[in-house]
Amino acid sequence: MPASFPEKYLDLFQKKSFGALTTLMPDGSPQTTPVWVDYKNGDLWVNSALGRQKDKNVRRDPRVCVAIIDADNPYRYVEVRGKVKEITQSGADEHINAMAKKYLGQDVYPFRQPGEQRVLYKIAISKALPVG
């Protein structure tokens, strides 16, 4: 059953709040990566590059967890459990540039590697657990 992000915590997306994205390795063990996180149309959006470990993991098993930590108070966060409902390259370049503007103040994502292809994960929220 879908859940929504707690309204009281939507301000996290107006700040430079980082997420900790956990995906599942082939053996079921967790793999966690710090990520920039966005919220659109009721879903969490995370941007990555094709072929990275988290990309391989979510394509095999869409179950994820994202802890979004308040940039101003690390004891205030929301743990989101859900599933990647869409994986797309459409709009991923524009999205990573928008995230670079928010997090770095730069118009273009500066860490792109030669030949890198950006990918966008849209995560449907099944449970949101606020703390703090």
Secondary structure by P-SEA (a helix, b strand, c coil): cccccccccccccccccccbbbbbccccbbbbbbbbbbbcccbbbbbbbcccaaaaaaaacccbbbbbbccccccbbbbbbbccccccccaaaaaaaaaaaaccccccccccccbbbbbbbbbbbcbbbbcc
